[in-house]
Amino acid sequence: MRTETRVEQISSGQNPKIKDLIALSEKSKLRKQKGLFVVEGVRELSHCVAMGYCVDSVFFCPTILGDDVFTALDVTGVGKDSFSDTKWFEITAEIYSKVAYREGTEGVIAEVRSKEHRLEDLKLSPTPLVIILERVEKPGNLGAVLRSADAAGADAVIVCDPLTDLYNPNLIRSSIGAVFTVPCCTCTSQECISWLKKNGIQILTAQLQDSQWYYDTDMTLATAIVIGTESVGLTQQWRLAADRHVKIPMLGHLDSLNASVSAAILLFEAVRQRNS
């Protein structure tokens, strides 16, 4: 550990900083008020730092982390500026077990300054591939979609009329940091539809009614794949705005897939078409 960096030791779970950290993990409203969110795990925090986020505070447990914390997070490398004003706290394993969102993480958790994510800030490729989720409720589902979007090289993930925030700890953890590597934003459905039309991006809605097989649909064009909630599907405004309705064959007794599974199937069909 670098000797010139001041590290404060915390040995009590009643320490105000620990209480604030837990509250930040649990309360979306507090995250918005303070402009901070929580990132847990070396891999997730490294992705976060690599994308230019500024780290406010780092809480680490040496007995779990194993390596020197500065080496593990590459403070002297790509993320140097992200840690320029960071406060460092060494905590016990007992305290870490209380603040960690999940067991088995690497012994580091941080408070990071949030960024504003807007439609107009998205940078698109000449033939963009975008995944859109309407009113997604489960952070784990959104995290899984972000991982698929990262793997498929999608231009962006847009969450319309969201019921969870992009800085939910479960979302960050389930995405394994893809929430930082994939450009994403939130907006209303109407704002998104107007933006897609303005940018000449065809809208494909995943739905059973009046649909064609997804593999018979041209996805080599600029394409937005729109998926609704598993309970009620897409709202009427998306159905009416769509250029094409697509469906996935369902050969069993059920008539729908998990939203993240549907997203992965459709994303990689677009990849297949574009690379064939």
ChimeraX attribute file (.defattr): number of C-alpha atoms within 10 A of each C-alpha:
attribute: neighborCount
match mode: 1-to-1
recipient: residues
	/A:1	10
	/A:2	10
	/A:3	6
	/A:4	6
	/A:5	11
	/A:6	11
	/A:7	15
	/A:8	12
	/A:9	13
	/A:10	16
	/A:11	13
	/A:12	12
	/A:13	16
	/A:14	10
	/A:15	10
	/A:16	10
	/A:17	14
	/A:18	20
	/A:19	12
	/A:20	12
	/A:21	20
	/A:22	16
	/A:23	14
	/A:24	22
	/A:25	22
	/A:26	16
	/A:27	12
	/A:28	18
	/A:29	11
	/A:30	15
	/A:31	21
	/A:32	14
	/A:33	9
	/A:34	11
	/A:35	14
	/A:36	23
	/A:37	27
	/A:38	27
	/A:39	28
	/A:40	26
	/A:41	24
	/A:42	21
	/A:43	17
	/A:44	21
	/A:45	26
	/A:46	20
	/A:47	19
	/A:48	23
	/A:49	23
	/A:50	18
	/A:51	15
	/A:52	15
	/A:53	20
	/A:54	23
	/A:55	26
	/A:56	19
	/A:57	20
	/A:58	22
	/A:59	28
	/A:60	25
	/A:61	21
	/A:62	17
	/A:63	12
	/A:64	15
	/A:65	17
	/A:66	11
	/A:67	12
	/A:68	13
	/A:69	22
	/A:70	15
	/A:71	12
	/A:72	15
	/A:73	22
	/A:74	17
	/A:75	17
	/A:76	11
	/A:77	11
	/A:78	14
	/A:79	21
	/A:80	16
	/A:81	16
	/A:82	20
	/A:83	21
	/A:84	12
	/A:85	11
	/A:86	18
	/A:87	17
	/A:88	19
	/A:89	18
	/A:90	18
	/A:91	22
	/A:92	19
	/A:93	16
	/A:94	12
	/A:95	18
	/A:96	22
	/A:97	15
	/A:98	13
	/A:99	18
	/A:100	22
	/A:101	20
	/A:102	13
	/A:103	10
	/A:104	10
	/A:105	18
	/A:106	19
	/A:107	24
	/A:108	24
	/A:109	24
	/A:110	24
	/A:111	24
	/A:112	23
	/A:113	17
	/A:114	18
	/A:115	13
	/A:116	8
	/A:117	15
	/A:118	13
	/A:119	16
	/A:120	8
	/A:121	11
	/A:122	15
	/A:123	11
	/A:124	15
	/A:125	10
	/A:126	8
	/A:127	15
	/A:128	20
	/A:129	26
	/A:130	25
	/A:131	26
	/A:132	26
	/A:133	25
	/A:134	23
	/A:135	20
	/A:136	22
	/A:137	15
	/A:138	13
	/A:139	22
	/A:140	19
	/A:141	18
	/A:142	25
	/A:143	24
	/A:144	24
	/A:145	27
	/A:146	32
	/A:147	21
	/A:148	23
	/A:149	26
	/A:150	21
	/A:151	15
	/A:152	17
	/A:153	16
	/A:154	23
	/A:155	21
	/A:156	24
	/A:157	25
	/A:158	26
	/A:159	26
	/A:160	22
	/A:161	16
	/A:162	17
	/A:163	13
	/A:164	16
	/A:165	18
	/A:166	23
	/A:167	22
	/A:168	21
	/A:169	23
	/A:170	21
	/A:171	23
	/A:172	28
	/A:173	24
	/A:174	20
	/A:175	24
	/A:176	21
	/A:177	25
	/A:178	25
	/A:179	28
	/A:180	23
	/A:181	18
	/A:182	20
	/A:183	23
	/A:184	23
	/A:185	21
	/A:186	22
	/A:187	16
	/A:188	14
	/A:189	21
	/A:190	14
	/A:191	12
	/A:192	19
	/A:193	18
	/A:194	11
	/A:195	14
	/A:196	17
	/A:197	12
	/A:198	9
	/A:199	12
	/A:200	13
	/A:201	20
	/A:202	22
	/A:203	24
	/A:204	28
	/A:205	25
	/A:206	27
	/A:207	20
	/A:208	17
	/A:209	10
	/A:210	10
	/A:211	15
	/A:212	17
	/A:213	13
	/A:214	20
	/A:215	15
	/A:216	9
	/A:217	16
	/A:218	16
	/A:219	23
	/A:220	16
	/A:221	15
	/A:222	19
	/A:223	20
	/A:224	25
	/A:225	25
	/A:226	26
	/A:227	24
	/A:228	20
	/A:229	16
	/A:230	14
	/A:231	7
	/A:232	7
	/A:233	17
	/A:234	19
	/A:235	13
	/A:236	9
	/A:237	11
	/A:238	20
	/A:239	19
	/A:240	11
	/A:241	16
	/A:242	19
	/A:243	13
	/A:244	20
	/A:245	22
	/A:246	23
	/A:247	22
	/A:248	19
	/A:249	11
	/A:250	11
	/A:251	7
	/A:252	7
	/A:253	6
	/A:254	7
	/A:255	10
	/A:256	17
	/A:257	12
	/A:258	10
	/A:259	20
	/A:260	20
	/A:261	14
	/A:262	16
	/A:263	24
	/A:264	20
	/A:265	14
	/A:266	22
	/A:267	24
	/A:268	17
	/A:269	19
	/A:270	23
	/A:271	18
	/A:272	14
	/A:273	13
	/A:274	13
	/A:275	8
	/A:276	5
